[in-house]
Amino acid sequence: MQLAIEFLKADVLVIGSGCAGLIAAIEAAKTRCTVMLIDKGLIGKSGCTVGAQNIAAVIKDEIPEDSVELHYKDTIKAGKGLNDPHLVKIMVEEAEESIRQLEAIGMFFERREDGRYKLLDMNGHSYPRALLHSDRTGKVIVDVLRAEAERLGVTMKGDVLLTCIFKEKGQVQGAMAVDFARGCLVLILAKAVVIATGGAGQLYPLTTNCDQSTGDGMVLSLKAGCTLKDLEFYQFYPATVIVPKALHGYCLGMIQFGRLYNNKGERFMTKYDPISLEKGTRDLISLSIYREIIAGNGTPNKGVYLDISGLPVDVLRSFDEECKILHSCGIDINSNRIEISPAAHYFMGGIKIDENGKTALNGLFAAGEVSGGFHGANRLGNNSLLECLVFGRRAGRAAGLYAGETDYYPPGRDSISGEIARLRTILNKGTRKYQPGHILEALQQVMWEHVGIIRSTGGLEKAREILTELKANLETNTGISRKDLLFNRELYYYLQVENMILLAEAMVISALARKESRGAHVMENYLESNDEQWLVNTEITFINGRLSLQLVPCKKLNDYRRGGIVE
């Protein structure tokens, strides 16, 4: 079977069209490089940025008592000391500059009548510092960035799924992808590649993430020689709607202004966090909800109740889109309690990078949720968009400068033919016992049961066994009925599930290694945190087809003004 191949070339190739990917493409283009951006979804609609509501930033003179130092401390506190303090320091210090640059190309953040920014007071922050554009902040940011990328001449292609990163002697060479819209393979030569593919929420059956969040960028970077860190830490958002089904998985930002009740009518957060209540950190609220459910205090649909009746008008105005969506599905927030449950929300772990997004592979950069180090054991709310902005800029600029100083290194014939042969083998499998969707459902179930909000050594060992079985079933018993590439959904899901299983295995290895509870990693048989032994980052590499774990001591915290760390 012949597979059509298109050959393309760009100085910088960006994978992913969310906030991090778009701003990386913009910054790379400013260095006068040719830039191509691909996404397996639709440009402008793919990724999780479009659903983001707020962005945290300390803006000078807005709140005199607030400071970037406080933002730094809040972030480290939420991360339970496992954050890379150098990366955090850069993120909070460059926040205002990133906001100003965004405004300069057309972004508008809401302001009060006196001209000051309208800032929301969000969970875990010492002062209000969340900027917003109604509750459509992420979508508007994507629209603004996309327009700027087009103005700068960035080539953008949707429905293109990355399958392989080519490298030789520690140097990136380009990538192979499937263009499902045109029904062909695409070989892209590039001097530098920026991975901005987001997280992996689709590992779980209930998630706030988009369909594209399958961890492709992490796994393909791992296979190319990069290190992944802190994979045991997956944040679950406390409040996603479970009833009605039309809103299943819809993320409610209003939780911190509401009240949580179990099926006995008890406001149970008074037991778990009597001071902060529903304004506490996401890891604690999600854990508290989960404990109520498994104790038999949940709703008929295995959730709890969120009461957001009687909220002030100014708060409701900030969540106008949420209110409209709830109303459209027959939910009156002033008379109905909403059944909610935690859902997979954000991957704190990811590709290990330096301050410019550089990975262990020369010419390969990463930015956004796909990268690790910023959030430690738990992400502080509203820092996600900020991380994307600050490090998308840095990674894009660094990639552009790198590309300007190097030549193209085309992948060898054997590397190219090997990847084509791999894809052809999958396409030739024909109809078999399972379809890729069957394996995905089984994967999501084992992750929810054993690698979810509460883990145990026994459960993780069981997960490892099942993952081994799923990998074997995918390879031997899962078929692809069509042999062509044009919008071949079976192949699309097969390639993603293949990546997801390897990522799940790496997560289980990391979780088994950490014999304590910290942040989003809660071990039933190790409920206490242990700073003496476990102020370490887990790091995963992929060598000769096998996953390998290393424990690396965290960078020590020091006085913020002295640089945040002691080497």
Stockholm file with secondary structure:
# STOCKHOLM 1.0

chainA/1-567         MQLAIEFLKADVLVIGSGCAGLIAAIEAAKTRCTVMLIDKGLIGKSGCTVGAQNIAAVIKDEIPEDSVELHYKDTIKAGKGLNDPHLVKIMVEEAEESIRQLEAIGMFFERREDGRYKLLDMNGHSYPRALLHSDRTGKVIVDVLRAEAERLGVTMKGDVLLTCIFKEKGQVQGAMAVDFARGCLVLILAKAVVIATGGAGQLYPLTTNCDQSTGDGMVLSLKAGCTLKDLEFYQFYPATVIVPKALHGYCLGMIQFGRLYNNKGERFMTKYDPISLEKGTRDLISLSIYREIIAGNGTPNKGVYLDISGLPVDVLRSFDEECKILHSCGIDINSNRIEISPAAHYFMGGIKIDENGKTALNGLFAAGEVSGGFHGANRLGNNSLLECLVFGRRAGRAAGLYAGETDYYPPGRDSISGEIARLRTILNKGTRKYQPGHILEALQQVMWEHVGIIRSTGGLEKAREILTELKANLETNTGISRKDLLFNRELYYYLQVENMILLAEAMVISALARKESRGAHVMENYLESNDEQWLVNTEITFINGRLSLQLVPCKKLNDYRRGGIVE
#=GR chainA/1-567 SS CCCCEEEEEEEEEEECCSHHHHHHHHHHHHTTCCEEEECSSCTTTSSSGGGCCEEECCCTTTSTTCCHHHHHHHHHHHTTTCSCHHHHHHHHHTHHHHHHHHHHTTCCCCBCTTSSBCCBCCTTCSSCCEEESTTCHHHHHHHHHHHHHHHTTCEEECSEEEEEEEEETTEEEEEEEEETTTTEEEEEEEEEEEECCCCCGGGSSSBSSCTTCSCHHHHHHHHTTCCEECTTCEEEEEEEECSSGGGTTCBCGGGGGSEEECTTSCCTHHHHCTTTGGGSCHHHHHHHHHHHIIIIISCTTSCEEEECTTCCHHHHHHTHHHHHHHHHTTCCTTTCCEEEEEEEEEECCEEECCTTCBCSSBTEEECGGGEESSSTTSCCTTHHHHHHHHHHHHHHHHHHHHHHTSCCCCCCHHHHHHHHHHHHHHHTTBSCSBCHHHHHHHHHHHHHHHSSSSBCHHHHHHHHHHHHHHHHHHHHHBCBCCCCCTTCHHHHHHHHHHHHHHHHHHHHHHHHHCCSCBTTBCBTTBCSCCHHHHCEEEEEEEETTEEEEEEEECCEECCGGGTSEEC
#=GC SS_cons         CCCCEEEEEEEEEEECCSHHHHHHHHHHHHTTCCEEEECSSCTTTSSSGGGCCEEECCCTTTSTTCCHHHHHHHHHHHTTTCSCHHHHHHHHHTHHHHHHHHHHTTCCCCBCTTSSBCCBCCTTCSSCCEEESTTCHHHHHHHHHHHHHHHTTCEEECSEEEEEEEEETTEEEEEEEEETTTTEEEEEEEEEEEECCCCCGGGSSSBSSCTTCSCHHHHHHHHTTCCEECTTCEEEEEEEECSSGGGTTCBCGGGGGSEEECTTSCCTHHHHCTTTGGGSCHHHHHHHHHHHIIIIISCTTSCEEEECTTCCHHHHHHTHHHHHHHHHTTCCTTTCCEEEEEEEEEECCEEECCTTCBCSSBTEEECGGGEESSSTTSCCTTHHHHHHHHHHHHHHHHHHHHHHTSCCCCCCHHHHHHHHHHHHHHHTTBSCSBCHHHHHHHHHHHHHHHSSSSBCHHHHHHHHHHHHHHHHHHHHHBCBCCCCCTTCHHHHHHHHHHHHHHHHHHHHHHHHHCCSCBTTBCBTTBCSCCHHHHCEEEEEEEETTEEEEEEEECCEECCGGGTSEEC
//
